[in-house]
Amino acid sequence: MLCGTSPDTGPHVHWIDLNLDRNEASDMLPVTDQDVLDAHGWDRAYWILLDEDQLDDAVGIVGHPVGAELHEEWEHHSVPTDCGPDAHKTDDSEAAATHDGWVYALGSHFGGKQGPLQIGRHWIARWHEDALPGVIADATLPISVVRDKFRLHRLINDALAAHGDVLVPVHDALTDAFVTPARVKGEKKGKAWASRVRDGDHPLNIEGAAFRPNGNLLVGLRFPVTRAGGPVIVELAGVPELFTTGAWPTVAGVWHLTGPGSPGEWMGIRAMTTRGDDVFDVICGNLDAVDKPSVLLECHPEGRAATSEHWRFSLGGRVEGGAVESTLVNAFGEESRIEGLAHGPDGHFVYVVDEDSRVHIKFLAID
């Protein structure tokens, strides 16, 4: 492992290279199960998701030994999982959130850089925070999976259309690359979900999630964004009930952040967490990675240049949707690959950064 600290100028960053030699990181959440912490001699730990992989192989925990310096001796454990009948059908784990003792995870609902939308990325899953008895290697984590088969795609697109002219218009080339081929493929196979995919839909890319105190789930979109270049957040009601009664969620509101982004430099949501009291922290950044050809960036070059920034906003009990003012917490200079954030000890935030197919963790003290 490599570890170090930032220069004394600017925010003080502790970082450690985990060298997971796995796929890219996407999100992280604090582990609250004391049995797991005690069994491994940790004072703190985080669930971590690795994206561009099946959910079966994407769940892990990184833990920190009692008594070690914050930036030292972190270790990673892959968590054995059981996704039941939906094993190996859940690609691209992107967003995670906790509510009422459960960890919820969502697929991106997107596609590859050249399209089309992929049915394997359309899912929601959850597992109980206390499901592991202690030693990770001795357990299998049971995960409940709901493959929504474009239901959320339809639900969210209908809500975005009702949001009016706030959003960027649908680009014909994105329809041709992402939407139409997915529908045509479904029609050829006689799939019922094909009718839920329609020309004029935005190809959604979900990358952030956090629950409000009222139990509704905020879903942060990396794409689409507003005409002003700012991030969009969709509020879903009834997500826990999807796993208990089978009833599908509804859209309770569509929000858009003012502050991040501009008409010439668009920013979408990369990660999200909550401070409680209806206050949320988000990572905002570019619309797609620039290291490979991307139809999205070819259509919208305004989404290429933005680097990662940490913003904070409060909904303050609001329920109507609409514009939300946000405050910049920290800009990360040239860093553009921050994929997750979580609350750490003593006022710290913990950030996940992926670079060159490796996963890094950075620690930043926020005054």
N, C-alpha and C positions, 0 to 999 in steps of 0.2 A: 504494500500500500504506500501511496505517496500522500503526504499531508503538508500543509503550510498555512501561512497567514498572509493577509494583504498588507501593503504598505500602510504606514501610519496616517497617510493623508486619506480623507474620505471615510466612509463607513468601514468598520473593522470586520473583515471576512475571515472566518475559519473554513477551510475546505479539506475534504478528504476524497481521494479517488478510490472508489470501491472496486474498480476493475472487475465488474461482474462478468464481462465478456459475454453479454447477452444482448437482447434487443433494447430498443430505446425505452427510457423511463417515461411514465405519463402522469402519475399522481401519487400522493402519499397521505396517510392519516395516522394520528397517534394510536398506539396500542394501549388499551385500558385494562386488559386482562392481567391482573396481578400474578396469577399462576404462571403465565408465560414469562413475565419479567423475572419472577423468583427462580424459575427452573433454569434460566440461562444466566442469572447473576447480573441482570441489566437494571439500570435505574430509569431508562426510558427506551422506547422502541417505536417503530412506525411500520404500518402496513405500506407496501410499495407495489405498484402495478407496473409491469413492463408491457408496453404496447407493441403493436404489430406482431402479436403472437396470440395463440388460443388462450382464453381465460384459464383453462386447465393448467397451463404452464406459466401464467403471468403473475400469480400472487406470490409475494415474498414478504419477509419481515427483516428490517435492519435494526439491530439493537446496540446499545451502548453500555459497556461494563460499568458497574458501580465503582466510583473512585477515580476513573480515568478522566483526563482532560476532555473538554467538549469535542475537540477536533481530532481525538485520537481513539484508536482501537475499535472503531465501528465494525460490525460483522454482518454479513448477509446470509439469510437462510431461505431457500425456496420452500414454499408450503405445499405439501401434497394435498390435492383437492379431489373432490368427487362432484362433478356437475350433472350426475344422473343421466337421464336420456338425452340431454343436450350436450354431452361431452364432445369436445372437439368440433363444435359448431359455432364458436363465439370468438370472432376475430377482433383485433384492434381495441383492446381495453384502454379507455381514455380518461374517464372521470370517476371520482369516488366521493362519497359523502356518508356521514353517520347520522342516525336518527333512532332514538328510543331503543338503543342496544343493538342496532343492526348496522352493518356496513353495506352500502349500496354501490354498485359499479355499473357503468354504462359503456356500451360500444360507441364508436365515433359516429355511426350512421352515415359514413362518408364512403369513399372509394379510394382507389389508388390515384397517383398523380395524373394519370391519363384517363381516369374513369374506368368503368362505369360505377354507379352505386352498387354496393355488394350486400347481399342479403345476410351474409355472415357477420356483418358489423352492426346489425339492427337487433339489439338485445338490451335487457336490464337484468341484473342479478343481485342477490344479496346473501350474506351469511351473518350469523350471530357473532358479536364481538367476543363472547366467552365460549366459542365452540371448540377451542383448542384446550386440551386438558393440562398442558404444561410443555413438555419437551416437544418441539415442533416435528422433529424427525420421527417421533413415535405416533403421530396423529395423522388423520385425514380430515381435511376441512370440508364439511358438506355445504355445497353452494346450490341455492335455488336459482334457476335461470328461466326467464321468460323471453322467448324470441318474438319480438313484436311484429316482425314481417311487414315493415313499412307503415304500421299503424301510427307510430309517433311521427314519422316523416309526414304522413297525411295531416295529422292533428296539428303539428307545428306549422306546416306550410299554410294551412287554412288560416291559422291565427296570424301569421306574418302578413298574408294578403289583406286581412282585415285591419292591419296596422297602418295601412295607407301608404303614402309616398315617402315615409321616413326611411325606408330601406333602399339600398341600391336596386335598380331594376334587374330582372333576370337576363343574363347574357345568353344569346342564342348558342354560342359555341359551348357553353357549359351544359345547356340542355342537350346538345348533340353528343357530348362526350359522356355525361353522367346519367342523365335522366332517361332519354329515349332508349338507349341500349338496354338499360335495366328493365324497363317496361316490356320491350320487345322480347327479351330473353324469357321473362316470366310468362308472357302470352304464348310463346312457342311451347313452353313446358306445361301450359294449362294451369298455372298457379293463380289462386284467388287473389294473391297480393298484388298482381300486376295492375289491377284497377285502382290501386292506391297510389300509383306513380304516374304523374301527369305532366305533359309538356306545360311549361310555365312555372313548375316547381323550382325552388332553390335547392341545390344539393347541400344538405345540412352537414356541418362538421361540429360535433359536440366534443368539447374538451374541458369543461369545468362543471362542477355541481356542488351545491350546498343547500341544506335545509333551512327554511325559515322557522321561527318559533311556533308558527301555526301548523307546522307539519307539511307545508308545501315545499316542493323541490324546485330550486332555481337551477336552470340548465344554461350554462354559458356557451355561446356559439363562437367558434373561431371564424366561421362563415355561415350566413351572410353578415354584413355590417350595414351601418346606416350610410346615407348619402354624404354625411359629414365625416365618414371614415371611422366612426366609433363603434364599440362593441354592443352586441344585442344579447339579452338574457330573457329566456322564456320561463315562466312560472307554471309548474304543473301541480295540480291538486289530485290527491288520491293515489300516489305512487305506492305507499305501503299496502293499500287495499288491493292492488294488483296481485299481491302475493297471498292475500288472505281470502278474498272473495272472488278474484278473477275479474273484477270490474276494471275497465280501462281508465287511465287518468284523463283529466280534462285540463284545458289551458285556463289558468286563472288570471293571466296578465302577460303582457309583453313589455319589457323594460329596455331602455337604451341609455348607455352611460355618456354623459357629457364630461369632457376632460381628455380622455385618451383619444389619440388619433386625430387626423385632419383630412381635408379633402385630397391632399396630395400624398399622405402617408397613413394608410388605413391600418387599424389595429383591431384584432379579435381577441377573444378570451382564450388563454392558454391553461389556466388553473384557477381554482376558487376554493376559499375556505371561509368559515364564519367565526366571528368573535363572540357570538351570542348577542342578545338584545337587538336583533335585526341589523347587525353591522357585519359587513363582508369585506374580505380582502381578495383581490384578483391579480393574476399576472396577465398582462396584455402584451401582444406582440404581433409579428407579421402573420400573414394568412397562410403561408406554406413555406416549407424549407426550400432554400434556394440552391441546394447542391445537386439537384436533379431537375430535368425538364418537368414543368408543371403547367397543365392546361389552365388552372385557376390563375396563376401568375401571368400567363400569356394574355389572358382576358383582362386581368386587373393588375397591371404592373404597379399600381399604387399600393398593393399589398405586399410588396417585396422588401422594402427597406427598413421597416420598423424594427427596433431592438426591444428587448424585454424590459418592461416597467411594472412596478408594483403599485397598484391603486387601491383606495379604500372608499366604500360608500355605505350609506345607511338608508334603509327603506322606511324606518321610523313608523312602522305599522301601516304604511300606505297599502292600498289594495287595488287601485285603479289602473296600474301600469303607467307607462309614459317615460319621460325623461328623468334621469337621476343624476344629480351632481356628484362628482367623485373627486378625491384628493390624492395627489401623487405622494406616495410614501418613499419610493426609491427608484431611481433609474440605474440601469446596470451597464452603462457605457456601451461597448460594442457587443455585449453578450445578447444573443438572440435565441438561445436554446433552453431557457428555463421552462420546465414542463410541469412543475408541481410546487406547492408550498404548504406548510403546516406550521402551527404554533409550536415553538420550542421552549426551553427553560429560560427563566430570568429575563423575559422580554425579548428573547431571540425569535426570529423566524427561521425555518428550515426550508431550503430550496433544493429541488431536484434539477440537475442540469445533465443533459446527455450530449456527448460529443464523440464523434468518430466511432459510433457503435459501442461506446462504453457509457457507464452511468456514474455520475459524480454527485456528491452531496455538498452543498455549500451552506455555511451558517453565517447569518448576518445579524448583528445586534442593531435593533431599531430603537433609537432614543425616543 
